[in-house]
Amino acid sequence: MFDFIFGLLSHDLGIDLGTANTLVYVREKGIVIREPSVVARHRKTKQVVAIGTEAKKMLGKTPGTIEALRPLKDGVIADFDAAAAMLTHYIRLIHSQPGNSLLPKIPRPKVVIGIPSGVTEVERRAVQEAAIMAGARQAWLIEEPMAAAIGAGLPIEESRGSFICDIGGGTSEIAVLSLGGIVVNRSIRIAGDEMDDAIVAFMRLKYSLLIGEQTAEDIKISVGSAYPPWSGDRLTVVRGRDIERGLPKTIRVNENEIREALAPVVQQIVEGVSETIEETPPELVGDIVEHGIVLAGGGALLRGIDRLIANELKMPVWVTDDPQTAVVRGCGKLLDDPVLLRKVKVAARKLS
């Protein structure tokens, strides 16, 4: 009875709880939240000061009394309280929007959450506990490569093999799917964050320039690439602190330099894709050669990464539409298809 009432009063949600960004899909409305996975709070009282975009602006700029942190690292919860606070904030934000005056002050939605395929049972339970603490009455967990494949519109229930590579912030999820299940998968903790770290290290070694993670991410977005461009060479201005003198320093870096910095990280992702293909049954390899490798996740937006993988593996590669939202769109589709949800879920828990 209570489940029926809560179902009428709450919005069912699909959530991509990512290392870099959190996206929330509301059933029958689409994606309504796309915010950085960052929480700012007081160090002593643990009172939350800001969440999302506002909190991300504080990274590396906070005084001693405030800490700005990412609740997730490498795709799993690193700070449980901060993750629960972030989920609670977004769930209540959705249910407090105009036109939702009849909804309860403490909403109890059903949620479908994407998680990395390589997490442990303890890490799965941490995600479920955080969702239940945030107000969910039922939490379903879906492996991210499966959710990304559904979001990309791949025919996962057919006997044909589908290859998905979801390059996120903390992990790269690589999987071959067929008949509604994962045949071969690999979860490597090499993704967008490691690209940022590589840029930080490169600037330090080559130019003796100390920069922060946010600056490295801006460089990656503006001039980052994985494959030589057809023409031209883009430049960007980088500001940081000179390690030798301790004073501000401004330099210009070009696309070739940043590609050189990113090459070791990108190569590890390519090797992960190659190793997954080596473990794939021959019949499914034939399907993959015919239909290609699909890239999803924010890392798929790195210029030329599709061309690099295609050149290295001699196979067609294409990037799905709006790759950053593939996982959350897959979670949203599962809200409308309970039969498929029961088939592909890896865990489920109800509010007791």
C-alpha positions as CSV (number, residue, x, y, z in Angstrom):
1,M,0.0,0.0,0.0
2,F,2.7,2.5,1.0
3,D,4.8,1.5,-2.0
4,F,1.8,2.4,-4.3
5,I,1.3,5.7,-2.5
6,F,5.0,6.6,-2.8
7,G,4.9,5.6,-6.4
8,L,2.2,8.1,-7.1
9,L,3.9,10.9,-5.2
10,S,7.6,10.4,-6.2
11,H,9.5,10.5,-9.4
12,D,11.4,7.4,-10.5
13,L,15.0,8.3,-11.2
14,G,17.9,7.0,-13.2
15,I,21.3,8.1,-11.8
16,D,24.8,8.1,-13.3
17,L,26.8,8.5,-10.1
18,G,30.1,9.3,-11.8
19,T,33.5,10.2,-10.5
20,A,33.5,13.5,-12.4
21,N,29.8,14.2,-13.0
22,T,26.5,13.1,-11.6
23,L,23.5,13.0,-14.0
24,V,19.9,12.4,-13.0
25,Y,17.2,11.2,-15.4
26,V,13.5,11.7,-14.3
27,R,11.0,9.3,-15.8
28,E,8.9,11.0,-18.4
29,K,10.9,14.2,-18.2
30,G,14.4,13.3,-19.3
31,I,17.8,14.5,-17.9
32,V,17.1,17.3,-15.4
33,I,20.5,17.4,-13.5
34,R,24.0,17.4,-14.9
35,E,26.4,18.6,-12.2
36,P,30.0,17.9,-11.1
37,S,30.4,15.3,-8.4
38,V,31.9,17.7,-5.9
39,V,30.9,18.6,-2.3
40,A,32.2,21.5,-0.2
41,R,31.7,21.3,3.6
42,H,33.1,22.6,6.9
43,R,36.0,20.5,8.1
44,K,34.9,20.3,11.8
45,T,31.1,20.4,11.6
46,K,30.8,18.5,8.3
47,Q,28.0,20.9,7.4
48,V,27.6,21.0,3.6
49,V,28.4,24.4,2.1
50,A,27.9,23.8,-1.6
51,I,27.2,20.9,-4.0
52,G,27.8,20.5,-7.7
53,T,29.0,23.5,-9.9
54,E,29.3,25.9,-7.0
55,A,31.4,23.3,-5.1
56,K,33.6,22.6,-8.1
57,K,34.5,26.4,-8.3
58,M,36.0,26.0,-4.8
59,L,38.4,23.2,-5.7
60,G,41.9,24.2,-4.8
61,K,40.7,27.6,-3.5
62,T,39.2,26.9,-0.1
63,P,40.4,28.3,3.3
64,G,41.5,26.0,6.1
65,T,38.0,25.7,7.5
66,I,36.4,24.4,4.3
67,E,37.2,21.3,2.2
68,A,36.1,20.8,-1.3
69,L,36.2,17.1,-2.3
70,R,35.0,14.5,-4.7
71,P,32.9,11.8,-2.9
72,L,33.8,9.2,-5.6
73,K,37.2,8.0,-6.7
74,D,37.9,5.5,-9.5
75,G,34.1,5.0,-9.9
76,V,33.4,4.0,-6.2
77,I,32.4,5.9,-3.1
78,A,35.5,7.3,-1.3
79,D,33.5,9.5,1.2
80,F,30.2,7.9,2.2
81,D,28.7,10.9,4.1
82,A,29.5,13.3,1.2
83,A,28.1,10.9,-1.4
84,A,24.9,10.5,0.6
85,A,24.6,14.2,1.1
86,M,25.0,14.8,-2.6
87,L,22.3,12.2,-3.5
88,T,19.9,13.6,-0.9
89,H,20.4,17.1,-2.3
90,Y,19.6,16.1,-5.9
91,I,16.6,13.8,-5.0
92,R,15.1,16.6,-2.9
93,L,15.9,19.2,-5.5
94,I,13.9,17.3,-8.1
95,H,10.9,16.8,-5.8
96,S,10.9,20.5,-4.7
97,Q,10.7,22.0,-8.2
98,P,7.6,24.1,-9.2
99,G,4.6,22.0,-10.0
100,N,5.6,19.4,-7.4
101,S,3.7,20.9,-4.4
102,L,1.7,17.7,-3.8
103,L,4.9,15.6,-3.4
104,P,6.0,14.6,0.1
105,K,8.8,16.6,1.8
106,I,10.7,13.3,2.2
107,P,10.4,11.7,-1.3
108,R,10.7,7.9,-1.7
109,P,11.6,7.3,-5.4
110,K,12.7,4.2,-7.1
111,V,16.2,4.7,-8.5
112,V,18.4,2.9,-11.1
113,I,22.1,3.6,-10.5
114,G,25.0,2.8,-12.9
115,I,28.1,1.4,-11.2
116,P,31.5,0.2,-12.6
117,S,31.5,-3.5,-13.6
118,G,34.6,-4.2,-11.6
119,V,33.4,-3.1,-8.1
120,T,33.4,-5.4,-5.1
121,E,30.3,-6.5,-3.1
122,V,31.3,-4.1,-0.4
123,E,31.4,-1.2,-2.9
124,R,28.1,-2.2,-4.3
125,R,26.5,-2.1,-0.9
126,A,28.0,1.3,-0.2
127,V,26.2,2.7,-3.3
128,Q,22.9,1.1,-2.2
129,E,23.2,2.3,1.4
130,A,23.9,5.8,0.1
131,A,20.8,5.7,-2.1
132,I,18.6,4.4,0.7
133,M,20.0,7.0,3.1
134,A,19.2,9.7,0.5
135,G,15.6,8.7,0.5
136,A,15.2,6.0,-2.2
137,R,12.6,3.3,-1.4
138,Q,14.3,0.9,-3.8
139,A,17.7,1.0,-5.4
140,W,18.6,-1.1,-8.5
141,L,22.3,-1.3,-9.5
142,I,23.2,-1.7,-13.2
143,E,26.7,-2.2,-14.6
144,E,27.8,0.9,-16.5
145,P,28.8,-0.8,-19.7
146,M,25.3,-2.4,-19.9
147,A,23.6,0.9,-19.1
148,A,25.8,2.7,-21.7
149,A,25.0,0.1,-24.4
150,I,21.3,0.5,-23.7
151,G,21.6,4.3,-23.8
152,A,23.5,4.1,-27.1
153,G,20.7,2.0,-28.6
154,L,22.7,-1.2,-29.1
155,P,20.7,-4.4,-29.6
156,I,21.9,-6.0,-26.4
157,E,19.1,-8.7,-26.4
158,E,19.9,-10.0,-29.8
159,S,22.4,-12.9,-30.4
160,R,24.7,-10.4,-32.2
161,G,27.7,-9.2,-30.3
162,S,28.0,-5.5,-29.3
163,F,31.2,-3.8,-28.1
164,I,31.0,-0.8,-25.8
165,C,33.8,1.2,-24.3
166,D,32.7,3.8,-21.8
167,I,35.5,6.2,-20.8
168,G,34.4,8.0,-17.7
169,G,36.2,10.2,-15.2
170,G,37.5,7.4,-12.9
171,T,37.2,4.2,-14.9
172,S,37.1,2.9,-18.4
173,E,34.4,0.2,-18.8
174,I,35.0,-2.1,-21.7
175,A,32.5,-4.9,-22.5
176,V,31.1,-7.3,-25.1
177,L,27.4,-7.9,-24.8
178,S,25.1,-10.5,-26.3
179,L,21.6,-11.9,-25.4
180,G,21.0,-9.4,-22.6
181,G,24.2,-10.2,-20.7
182,I,27.9,-9.3,-20.5
183,V,30.1,-11.9,-22.2
184,V,33.5,-10.4,-21.6
185,N,34.2,-7.2,-19.6
186,R,37.2,-5.3,-18.3
187,S,37.1,-2.3,-15.9
188,I,40.3,-0.4,-15.8
189,R,40.9,2.6,-13.4
190,I,42.5,4.6,-16.2
191,A,40.3,7.4,-17.6
192,G,39.7,11.2,-17.5
193,D,41.2,11.8,-14.1
194,E,44.5,10.1,-15.2
195,M,44.5,12.3,-18.3
196,D,44.4,15.4,-16.1
197,D,47.1,14.0,-13.8
198,A,49.3,13.3,-16.9
199,I,48.9,16.9,-18.0
200,V,49.8,18.2,-14.5
201,A,53.0,16.0,-14.5
202,F,53.9,17.1,-18.1
203,M,53.7,20.8,-17.2
204,R,55.8,20.2,-14.1
205,L,58.5,18.3,-15.8
206,K,58.8,20.2,-19.1
207,Y,58.1,23.8,-17.9
208,S,58.6,23.6,-14.1
209,L,55.1,24.9,-13.9
210,L,52.7,23.9,-11.1
211,I,49.0,23.8,-12.1
212,G,45.9,22.4,-10.5
213,E,43.5,19.6,-11.7
214,Q,40.9,22.2,-12.8
215,T,43.5,23.9,-15.1
216,A,44.6,20.6,-16.4
217,E,41.0,19.6,-17.3
218,D,40.5,23.0,-19.1
219,I,43.7,22.3,-21.1
220,K,42.5,18.8,-22.0
221,I,39.1,20.2,-23.2
222,S,40.6,23.1,-25.2
223,V,43.6,21.5,-27.0
224,G,43.6,17.8,-25.9
225,S,43.7,15.2,-28.6
226,A,44.7,11.5,-29.2
227,Y,45.5,11.6,-32.9
228,P,47.3,14.2,-35.1
229,P,44.8,16.7,-36.6
230,W,44.3,17.0,-40.4
231,S,45.5,20.6,-40.3
232,G,46.6,23.4,-37.9
233,D,47.8,23.2,-34.4
234,R,45.8,24.8,-31.6
235,L,47.3,26.8,-28.8
236,T,46.2,27.6,-25.3
237,V,47.5,29.9,-22.5
238,V,48.4,28.2,-19.2
239,R,48.9,30.1,-16.0
240,G,50.4,28.6,-12.9
241,R,53.3,28.9,-10.4
242,D,56.9,28.6,-11.3
243,I,58.4,25.8,-9.2
244,E,61.9,27.3,-9.2
245,R,61.0,30.9,-8.3
246,G,57.7,30.4,-6.7
247,L,56.2,33.3,-8.8
248,P,53.3,33.3,-11.2
249,K,54.2,32.2,-14.7
250,T,52.3,32.2,-18.0
251,I,53.2,30.0,-21.0
252,R,51.6,28.8,-24.3
253,V,51.3,25.1,-25.1
254,N,50.2,23.5,-28.3
255,E,48.1,20.5,-29.2
256,N,51.1,18.4,-30.1
257,E,52.6,18.8,-26.6
258,I,49.3,17.9,-24.9
259,R,48.9,14.9,-27.2
260,E,52.4,13.7,-26.1
261,A,51.4,14.1,-22.4
262,L,48.1,12.1,-22.9
263,A,49.6,9.4,-25.1
264,P,50.6,6.9,-22.3
265,V,47.1,7.1,-20.7
266,V,45.3,6.8,-24.0
267,Q,47.5,3.8,-25.0
268,Q,46.5,2.0,-21.8
269,I,42.8,2.4,-22.8
270,V,43.6,1.1,-26.3
271,E,45.4,-1.9,-24.8
272,G,42.4,-2.6,-22.6
273,V,40.2,-2.6,-25.7
274,S,42.6,-4.9,-27.5
275,E,42.9,-7.4,-24.6
276,T,39.1,-7.5,-24.3
277,I,38.8,-8.4,-28.0
278,E,41.5,-11.2,-27.5
279,E,39.2,-12.8,-24.8
280,T,36.0,-12.5,-27.0
281,P,34.6,-15.7,-28.6
282,P,35.4,-15.8,-32.4
283,E,31.7,-15.6,-33.5
284,L,31.2,-12.4,-31.6
285,V,34.5,-10.9,-32.9
286,G,33.0,-11.3,-36.4
287,D,29.9,-9.2,-35.3
288,I,32.2,-6.6,-33.8
289,V,34.3,-6.3,-37.0
290,E,31.0,-5.9,-38.9
291,H,29.3,-3.4,-36.7
292,G,32.2,-1.7,-34.9
293,I,33.2,-0.5,-31.5
294,V,31.0,2.1,-29.8
295,L,32.6,4.7,-27.6
296,A,30.7,6.4,-24.7
297,G,31.5,8.6,-21.7
298,G,33.1,12.0,-21.4
299,G,36.5,10.5,-22.5
300,A,35.0,9.7,-25.9
301,L,34.9,13.5,-26.6
302,L,38.8,13.6,-26.7
303,R,39.5,14.6,-30.2
304,G,40.7,11.7,-32.4
305,I,40.4,8.9,-29.9
306,D,38.1,7.1,-32.2
307,R,40.5,7.4,-35.1
308,L,43.4,6.2,-32.9
309,I,41.5,3.1,-31.8
310,A,40.4,2.3,-35.3
311,N,43.9,2.8,-36.6
312,E,45.5,0.6,-33.9
313,L,42.9,-2.3,-34.0
314,K,41.9,-2.1,-37.7
315,M,38.2,-2.0,-36.8
316,P,35.4,0.5,-37.3
317,V,34.9,2.8,-34.3
318,W,32.2,5.4,-33.7
319,V,31.2,7.7,-30.9
320,T,27.5,7.5,-29.7
321,D,25.4,10.7,-29.7
322,D,26.0,12.8,-26.6
323,P,28.4,10.2,-25.1
324,Q,28.4,11.8,-21.6
325,T,24.7,10.9,-21.1
326,A,24.8,7.4,-22.5
327,V,24.8,5.7,-19.0
328,V,22.0,7.8,-17.5
329,R,19.9,7.5,-20.6
330,G,20.3,3.7,-20.3
331,C,19.2,3.9,-16.7
332,G,16.2,6.0,-17.7
333,K,15.2,3.4,-20.4
334,L,15.3,0.7,-17.8
335,L,12.7,2.5,-15.7
336,D,10.3,2.0,-18.6
337,D,11.2,-1.6,-19.1
338,P,10.9,-3.6,-15.9
339,V,11.4,-6.9,-17.6
340,L,14.7,-5.9,-19.0
341,L,15.6,-4.3,-15.7
342,R,15.1,-7.6,-13.9
343,K,17.3,-9.3,-16.5
344,V,20.3,-7.0,-16.4
345,K,20.4,-5.8,-12.8
346,V,23.3,-6.9,-10.6
347,A,21.7,-6.0,-7.3
348,A,18.5,-4.5,-5.8
349,R,17.5,-3.4,-2.3
350,K,14.3,-2.1,-0.9
351,L,13.8,0.3,2.0
352,S,13.2,-1.9,5.0
